[in-house]
Amino acid sequence: MKPGPDIALPRRPVLDSHMAYREAGRPGAPVALFLHGNPTSSFIWRNVIPHVAGVAHCIAPDLVGFGQSGKPAIGYRFFDHARYLDAFLDAAGISSAYLVAQDWGTALAFHLAARRPDFVRGLAFMEFIRPMASWDDFHQVPAARETFRAFRTPGTGERTILEDNAFVERVLPGSVRRRLSEEEMAVYRAPFPTPESRRPVWRFPNELPIAGEPADVAAALEEAHAALAASDYPKLLFAGNPGALVSPAFAREFAARLKRCDLVHLGPGAHYLQEDHPEAIGRAVCDFILRAEAHAPAGVAA
């Protein structure tokens, strides 16, 4: 089945399920691993990847429970996604990669990089997840903070996300500057036709590390961000204006604290920057990989 303008993706058996993925570029070239967030899929990278495929072997998995991947009977916690992603990488034989990530994809990328620093050739990221001391540190828009508080409220969150499908129908299109077409929305709706199928979408807001909760996610991402700050691999941070999780001003401050981190201001944008600026992101990632490869030590494996 091909929902909307999307294609049927190849699938790879992973643990007790399967993960679908997009693939483009030249096998044997350095891998660029594209990691999406909530409630999207690898579809969000569809217009970015063509600009990178000339210099990298591009692989963009659908996280388990999302896109065309399977929906095993798991809790869909952050650590579940990390476990399935690890298994996907092992099954695909990927031993190193440039990580290109947004939203929860960044949390997975940071966590992966902290555990396997030799895996990371470089990191390009945007609208990233980080431990937040309070709700005041979450999102540029106060109304969005209240929306996400409601998503984490027992009963209200389930009703709003599982029954009303609010994350797909309102949060997603409301966080893109342009108007998503009906064909594009059909692809984003396709994985979530029933309340139960939306449980992976509901879980992610409840995993956001705010005021130390959930404690295990907060601790893991504190460690991951400490490793990020200490890391020497090249980095590229994208920022939109006004952004959602990351303002232009915060992006400048954050990039300045990191080693070897360049900053790209994309212009008008909120959270799903790939939908508003795919060409700019893709071209910048392409240049980033070319520069990094030019300075990579001889003999580094792809």
Residue, then its C-alpha position, 0 to 999 in steps of 0.5 A: m500500500k502506498p499512502g499519499p505520495d509516499i512509497a512502500l519502503p523496504r523493511r528489515p527484521v528487528l528484534d520481535s518486529h520490523m523497521a522500515y527505512r528509506e535508502a539513497g546514495r552510494p553504498g560504500a560511501p560514508v553513512a548519513l543516518f537520518l533520525h526523525g521525531n514525533p509524530t513523523s517518520s522518515f517521510i519528513w526527510r524525503n526532500v532533504i535526502p536528495h541533496v545529501a545522496g551524492v556524498a553519502h549512503c543515506i539511511a532513514p529508518d522509521l522508528v518502531g511504532f512510526g511510519q511503516s515500521g511495526k508496532p510491537a507490544i512494548g511501552y514505546r519508552f525512550f529506551d525502547h526506541a534506543r534498543y530497537l535502533d541499536a538492533f536496526l544498526d546491527a542488522a544493517g551492518i552500520s558501524s559508523a555514520y553522520l547523524v542527522a536528527q530532529d526532535w526525539g531523533t536528537a535524543l536518540a542521536f545524543h544517547l547513541a553518541a554517548r554510548r558509542p563515541d567511535f560510531v559518530r563521524g559527525l552530528a547535524f541537528m535541529e530542534f533538539i531534546r534536552p533536560m529542562a529544569s522547569w516548564d519555563d525552559f520548554h517551548q517558545v510559546p506559552a500556550a504550547r507548554e500548557t498543551f504539553r502539560a495536558f498531554r502529560t495529564p492522566g486521562t486528558g493526555e490519552r483522550t487528546i492524543l489517542e482519541d482526538n489524534a491531536f498531535v497529528e492533526r493539530v501539533l504537526p501542521g501547526s508547527v510548519r510554516r507552510r500549509l501541508s498538503e492533504e497528500e502529505m497529511a495522508v502520509y502522516r496520518a496513515p500509521f495512526p488510524t486507531p486510538e491504540s495505534r497512536r500510543p507511541v505518539w502519546r508516550f513521547p510527550n510523557e518522556l520529555p525530561i522536565a523538572g527531573e521527570p521521568a528520572d531515568v530519561a533525565a539522567a540518561l540525557e544529562e549524561a548524553h549532553a555531558a558527552l556531547a559537550a566533551s566531544d570533538y566530532p564536527k557538529l552542525l546546528f540548525a535554527g529556525n525563527p522563532g523556533a519551538l524548542v530552540s530559539p535563535a538566541f539559545a541556538r547561538e549560546f548552545a553552539a558556542r558551548l560546543k567544540r567544532c559546532d557551526l550554526v545555520h540560521l534557516g529563517p522563518g520556522a518553528h519545529y518541523l524545519q525539514e518541511d519548511h527548509p529541506e533544500a537549505i538543510g540538505r545542501a548544508v548537510c552535504d557541505f558539512i559531510l564534504r568538509a568533515e570527510a576532507h579532514a577525516p583521518a585516513g582509514v576511517a571505516a564507513 
